[in-house]
Amino acid sequence: MTIAPDDARRNAFPLYRAMRDFVQSMDDTLPGKFEITKEGIVHDITAPVKQHELTVLRLRKRLEKVMPEEIVAHTGEPDVEGEPEGIMRRPDVMVIAEEDMEGDGTFDPRTLVAAVEIVSRSNPDNDWVGKTRDYPLLGVPVYAVFDPRTGTGAVFTDIHATPDGPRYATRKDFVYGEDVTIGEWTISTDGLPRYRDEESGQAWRRAVDPSPPDGSAGRAPRHIGWSP
């Protein structure tokens, strides 16, 4: 039997909600950050290192210095959620109008002006691959990546339709020390910290089964195939 796209999407909702319920139940139980992607659940178990947090701080301050007062560079919760797409992310920095932060629940991704991520040293694919796929699916118009491993980054813009769904059409690379434009605002990347060679980090990525915890949370990562 062929399932129409709309039917497939509706059938996916219970699966996504099960994953979301699992993530919410684990947020106060296990350390780290949980996100839901097209591939399943991503769990970053590490506490962010100083360079990561200092980059977040400096980018937030530099953006808010040049943006109008009604636009903020928000860090922290709540998540950005697209239930129809089955995706829940938590950007390191969200550029968003203050009025769009009002109300209950998660942020509507289509209210974001831009999402900014600082690459995790031991889990770079989550930022460079997973989020370049997920953010255009959510309708986030600008995605900026800063990579303290290499002192480089990129800004992705211009969402367009492809056979695989919405994707960014334009990528502009930069190196630390150059100015970078995020949305309508240009900031300096001078003085952004780099990871040190001896810091390996503890982040790891895994897909987990959103069933009630059974004591297996600390086992080696395993991939669970999700199908409607």
FIDRENBA-293190 format. One record per residue (C-alpha): residue in one letter; x, y, z. Coordinates in nm, 3 decimals, padded with zeros to 5 digits. Layout:
! FIDRENBA-293190
aa|u|v|w
A|X|Y|Z $
...
This chain:
! FIDRENBA-293190
aa|u|v|w
M|00.000|00.000|00.000 $
T|00.128|00.344|-00.092 $
I|00.108|00.605|00.184 $
A|00.040|00.959|00.068 $
P|00.284|01.223|00.196 $
D|00.023|01.383|00.422 $
D|-00.065|01.044|00.570 $
A|00.301|00.964|00.624 $
R|00.348|01.292|00.805 $
R|00.050|01.229|01.032 $
N|00.173|00.878|01.106 $
A|00.512|01.021|01.205 $
F|00.363|01.250|01.473 $
P|00.320|00.979|01.741 $
L|00.680|00.866|01.686 $
Y|00.811|01.220|01.718 $
R|00.600|01.285|02.027 $
A|00.734|00.967|02.186 $
M|01.088|01.088|02.126 $
R|01.001|01.433|02.259 $
D|00.847|01.283|02.574 $
F|01.161|01.075|02.624 $
V|01.389|01.377|02.578 $
Q|01.186|01.583|02.823 $
S|01.195|01.304|03.080 $
M|01.574|01.275|03.044 $
D|01.653|01.647|03.057 $
D|01.648|01.651|03.436 $
T|01.789|01.300|03.473 $
L|02.099|01.276|03.251 $
P|02.368|01.537|03.192 $
G|02.414|01.701|02.856 $
K|02.183|01.826|02.584 $
F|01.922|01.625|02.394 $
E|01.799|01.717|02.046 $
I|01.571|01.543|01.797 $
T|01.677|01.521|01.433 $
K|01.565|01.342|01.121 $
E|01.799|01.059|01.222 $
G|01.672|01.021|01.578 $
I|01.787|01.160|01.911 $
V|02.124|01.329|01.955 $
H|02.267|01.333|02.307 $
D|02.568|01.557|02.371 $
I|02.681|01.438|02.713 $
T|02.966|01.680|02.767 $
A|02.961|02.005|02.959 $
P|03.068|02.279|02.715 $
V|03.434|02.375|02.742 $
K|03.550|02.729|02.813 $
Q|03.629|02.810|02.450 $
H|03.279|02.709|02.343 $
E|03.110|02.922|02.609 $
L|03.343|03.218|02.554 $
T|03.264|03.209|02.182 $
V|02.891|03.211|02.261 $
L|02.937|03.507|02.495 $
R|03.145|03.714|02.253 $
L|02.915|03.648|01.959 $
R|02.610|03.738|02.164 $
K|02.764|04.066|02.282 $
R|02.890|04.160|01.935 $
L|02.557|04.088|01.771 $
E|02.354|04.278|02.029 $
K|02.588|04.575|01.992 $
V|02.493|04.618|01.624 $
M|02.134|04.490|01.618 $
P|01.829|04.706|01.698 $
E|01.710|04.687|02.056 $
E|01.405|04.480|01.969 $
I|01.622|04.200|01.824 $
V|01.814|03.984|02.072 $
A|02.083|03.718|02.059 $
H|01.929|03.465|02.295 $
T|02.122|03.178|02.449 $
G|01.966|02.887|02.634 $
E|01.617|02.744|02.645 $
P|01.350|02.677|02.532 $
D|01.412|02.464|02.224 $
V|01.328|02.543|01.863 $
E|01.069|02.289|01.752 $
G|00.907|02.193|01.426 $
E|00.663|01.913|01.504 $
P|00.552|01.861|01.141 $
E|00.916|01.812|01.047 $
G|00.990|01.598|01.354 $
I|01.283|01.816|01.461 $
M|01.372|01.984|01.792 $
R|01.698|02.178|01.818 $
R|01.859|02.411|02.070 $
P|02.091|02.659|01.894 $
D|02.383|02.803|02.088 $
V|02.263|03.151|01.985 $
M|01.919|03.239|01.846 $
V|01.873|03.574|01.675 $
I|01.508|03.652|01.735 $
A|01.272|03.943|01.798 $
E|01.204|03.985|02.168 $
E|00.829|03.987|02.107 $
D|00.853|03.644|01.943 $
M|00.988|03.504|02.269 $
E|00.661|03.573|02.450 $
G|00.417|03.297|02.541 $
D|00.448|02.934|02.645 $
G|00.612|02.634|02.487 $
T|00.897|02.604|02.242 $
F|01.006|02.866|01.990 $
D|00.854|02.862|01.643 $
P|01.159|02.814|01.417 $
R|01.011|03.042|01.154 $
T|01.035|03.335|01.394 $
L|01.414|03.302|01.412 $
V|01.619|03.553|01.216 $
A|01.924|03.326|01.242 $
A|02.066|03.029|01.428 $
V|02.430|03.025|01.538 $
E|02.622|02.715|01.643 $
I|02.971|02.664|01.784 $
V|03.111|02.331|01.670 $
S|03.170|02.064|01.932 $
R|03.521|01.931|01.902 $
S|03.430|01.564|01.925 $
N|03.094|01.587|01.742 $
P|03.147|01.823|01.447 $
D|02.907|01.642|01.213 $
N|02.612|01.744|01.429 $
D|02.679|02.110|01.343 $
W|02.830|02.079|00.996 $
V|02.601|01.807|00.856 $
G|02.292|01.751|01.071 $
K|02.203|02.113|01.131 $
T|02.273|02.226|00.775 $
R|02.004|01.972|00.685 $
D|01.760|02.042|00.971 $
Y|01.759|02.422|00.989 $
P|01.640|02.481|00.631 $
L|01.373|02.213|00.687 $
L|01.258|02.421|00.984 $
G|01.261|02.741|00.779 $
V|01.548|02.912|00.964 $
P|01.667|03.162|00.700 $
V|02.028|03.201|00.816 $
Y|02.257|02.947|00.979 $
A|02.606|03.047|01.096 $
V|02.868|02.794|01.208 $
F|03.181|02.882|01.406 $
D|03.445|02.610|01.435 $
P|03.702|02.661|01.714 $
R|03.888|02.348|01.598 $
T|04.003|02.515|01.277 $
G|03.939|02.886|01.328 $
T|03.697|02.886|01.036 $
G|03.325|02.896|00.979 $
A|03.047|02.946|00.727 $
V|02.716|03.125|00.687 $
F|02.438|02.941|00.505 $
T|02.150|03.134|00.344 $
D|01.894|03.132|00.063 $
I|01.670|02.831|00.129 $
H|01.555|02.666|-00.192 $
A|01.364|02.354|-00.287 $
T|01.555|02.037|-00.378 $
P|01.452|01.673|-00.436 $
D|01.565|01.607|-00.077 $
G|01.362|01.894|00.065 $
P|01.454|02.254|00.151 $
R|01.828|02.320|00.154 $
Y|02.054|02.625|00.178 $
A|02.165|02.739|-00.166 $
T|02.444|02.974|-00.057 $
R|02.743|02.909|00.165 $
K|02.994|03.182|00.249 $
D|03.307|03.061|00.426 $
F|03.523|03.274|00.653 $
V|03.833|03.246|00.868 $
Y|03.872|03.388|01.215 $
G|03.994|03.746|01.190 $
E|03.757|03.835|00.907 $
D|03.428|04.017|00.946 $
V|03.120|03.798|00.904 $
T|02.765|03.899|00.815 $
I|02.477|03.721|00.988 $
G|02.143|03.837|00.857 $
E|02.168|04.213|00.822 $
W|02.449|04.261|01.072 $
T|02.826|04.238|01.036 $
I|03.051|04.154|01.329 $
S|03.420|04.088|01.383 $
T|03.559|03.741|01.448 $
D|03.881|03.876|01.597 $
G|03.969|03.725|01.932 $
L|03.738|03.425|01.913 $
P|03.905|03.140|02.104 $
R|04.035|02.816|01.953 $
Y|04.033|02.470|02.106 $
R|04.368|02.356|02.238 $
D|04.527|02.042|02.093 $
E|04.527|01.855|02.421 $
E|04.153|01.903|02.481 $
S|03.970|01.603|02.344 $
G|03.626|01.664|02.496 $
Q|03.374|01.405|02.602 $
A|03.086|01.472|02.365 $
W|02.940|01.177|02.183 $
R|02.648|01.128|01.955 $
R|02.395|00.852|01.963 $
A|02.043|00.767|01.863 $
V|01.839|00.620|02.143 $
D|01.508|00.442|02.181 $
P|01.245|00.675|02.336 $
S|01.106|00.402|02.557 $
P|01.103|00.438|02.937 $
P|01.458|00.422|03.079 $
D|01.562|00.069|03.171 $
G|01.907|00.129|03.307 $
S|02.069|00.111|02.963 $
A|02.137|00.485|02.932 $
G|02.505|00.450|03.012 $
R|02.578|00.178|02.758 $
A|02.774|00.229|02.440 $
P|02.594|00.432|02.172 $
R|02.356|00.238|01.951 $
H|02.150|00.334|01.650 $
I|01.779|00.268|01.645 $
G|01.607|00.274|01.309 $
W|01.289|00.484|01.312 $
S|01.006|00.412|01.072 $
P|00.645|00.527|01.077 $
